[in-house]
Amino acid sequence: MAKPELEFFDPSGIAHDPIDAVEGLTEQILSRDDVTGDYTRMLHFQPGTDTSVMGPQVHDFWEEVWIIEGGIHDISLDQTFTAGMYACRPPGMPHGPWTSVGGCKTFELRHFECK
């Protein structure tokens, strides 16, 4: 089944599920395609979140990220990214780990290729 058909709605009622490895990092899954694995989520960094324990991330899928609020600092790149910035990461592109002094909210699309 493809992602569900959803008209505008308030996502504040969707649970914030913790990302197991990192305190202060949660996600809200907005929609998911159970066949392909594609999903759309909001990722929330509470103030002071540090993802160093996860190390740099490398995925086998496409990831698009738009920072909606706040900012994150990429430790590997020694660069800070803030609200309004966008990233499009192909499979295999390393990124992170990050810290977020004041907190951050991102909107993310993850695309898995059908095999």
Backbone torsions as a table, in degrees:
resi	resn	phi	psi	omega
1	MET	NA	139.6	177.0
2	ALA	-73.4	174.0	174.0
3	LYS	-54.1	149.0	-177.9
4	PRO	-70.3	153.8	173.5
5	GLU	-77.8	121.4	-178.2
6	LEU	-132.2	125.2	172.7
7	GLU	-84.9	169.9	-178.7
8	PHE	-48.9	135.1	176.9
9	PHE	-152.2	163.6	179.5
10	ASP	-88.6	112.5	-177.5
11	PRO	-77.3	1.3	-177.4
12	SER	-62.0	-21.0	178.7
13	GLY	-82.4	-6.7	178.6
14	ILE	-80.1	133.9	-177.8
15	ALA	-58.8	144.7	171.5
16	HIS	-93.4	102.3	-179.1
17	ASP	-88.4	130.5	-179.5
18	PRO	-67.2	145.0	170.0
19	ILE	-85.7	114.6	-167.5
20	ASP	-48.8	-43.2	-171.2
21	ALA	-77.7	-16.6	-170.3
22	VAL	-130.3	120.6	175.3
23	GLU	-69.7	133.2	177.8
24	GLY	91.7	0.9	-179.8
25	LEU	-112.8	120.2	179.9
26	THR	-132.4	159.9	178.2
27	GLU	-131.6	150.7	171.5
28	GLN	-120.4	114.8	177.2
29	ILE	-81.8	115.1	-177.6
30	LEU	-85.3	-38.7	176.7
31	SER	-157.3	153.7	-177.5
32	ARG	-147.8	142.3	171.6
33	ASP	-104.2	108.7	-175.9
34	ASP	-68.7	-19.0	179.3
35	VAL	-80.1	-53.1	-177.1
36	THR	-86.3	-23.1	-174.8
37	GLY	90.3	-8.1	178.7
38	ASP	-56.2	141.5	173.4
39	TYR	-152.7	161.3	177.6
40	THR	-120.4	134.7	-178.3
41	ARG	-145.1	162.9	167.0
42	MET	-106.1	130.8	176.7
43	LEU	-111.9	129.5	-175.2
44	HIS	-117.2	122.8	172.8
45	PHE	-102.8	116.0	173.6
46	GLN	-71.0	155.2	177.2
47	PRO	-52.8	132.4	179.4
48	GLY	89.8	0.7	-179.6
49	THR	-63.5	138.0	178.4
50	ASP	-134.9	116.9	-177.3
51	THR	-94.9	16.7	-177.5
52	SER	-54.2	-33.7	-179.0
53	VAL	-59.9	-26.0	179.4
54	MET	-86.0	-15.3	-177.6
55	GLY	67.4	-174.1	175.5
56	PRO	-62.8	145.0	-179.9
57	GLN	-100.7	139.5	173.4
58	VAL	-138.0	122.7	-177.8
59	HIS	-110.7	160.2	173.9
60	ASP	-101.7	25.6	-179.7
61	PHE	-141.7	164.5	175.4
62	TRP	-76.6	141.6	177.8
63	GLU	-136.8	129.2	174.1
64	GLU	-117.5	134.6	-175.2
65	VAL	-134.3	130.7	174.1
66	TRP	-121.7	125.2	178.5
67	ILE	-83.1	118.0	-177.4
68	ILE	-89.0	-44.1	-178.2
69	GLU	-139.5	149.7	172.8
70	GLY	73.0	-147.2	-178.8
71	GLY	-165.6	162.0	175.4
72	ILE	-132.0	149.1	178.0
73	HIS	-111.0	120.0	177.0
74	ASP	-80.7	113.5	-176.2
75	ILE	-65.5	-42.5	-178.5
76	SER	-63.3	-41.2	-178.6
77	LEU	-87.6	-14.2	-172.5
78	ASP	52.3	48.3	178.4
79	GLN	-132.7	145.3	176.9
80	THR	-106.9	135.0	-179.6
81	PHE	-118.1	137.5	-170.6
82	THR	-128.3	174.9	-177.8
83	ALA	-48.2	134.9	-179.6
84	GLY	96.6	-14.8	-179.1
85	MET	-83.5	153.4	-174.5
86	TYR	-133.7	144.7	174.3
87	ALA	-132.4	144.0	173.2
88	CYS	-127.1	112.1	-173.4
89	ARG	-112.1	119.3	175.6
90	PRO	-75.8	164.2	175.6
91	PRO	-53.7	137.4	177.0
92	GLY	91.1	-5.9	-178.4
93	MET	-81.7	116.4	178.1
94	PRO	-70.6	146.2	177.1
95	HIS	-157.2	151.1	-178.7
96	GLY	80.0	-173.2	-1.3
97	PRO	-71.8	170.5	-173.9
98	TRP	-127.7	158.7	165.5
99	THR	-125.9	155.6	175.6
100	SER	-139.3	105.8	-177.5
101	VAL	-66.0	-49.6	-174.7
102	GLY	-102.6	2.4	-177.7
103	GLY	96.9	162.5	-176.7
104	CYS	-159.7	147.6	173.0
105	LYS	-129.7	127.5	178.1
106	THR	-121.1	152.8	172.7
107	PHE	-109.1	124.6	-172.6
108	GLU	-129.5	141.9	172.4
109	LEU	-118.4	129.2	178.6
110	ARG	-121.4	125.2	-175.2
111	HIS	-117.8	120.8	177.3
112	PHE	-101.9	136.9	179.6
113	GLU	-80.9	138.0	176.6
114	CYS	-72.4	138.6	-179.5
115	LYS	-114.3	NA	NA
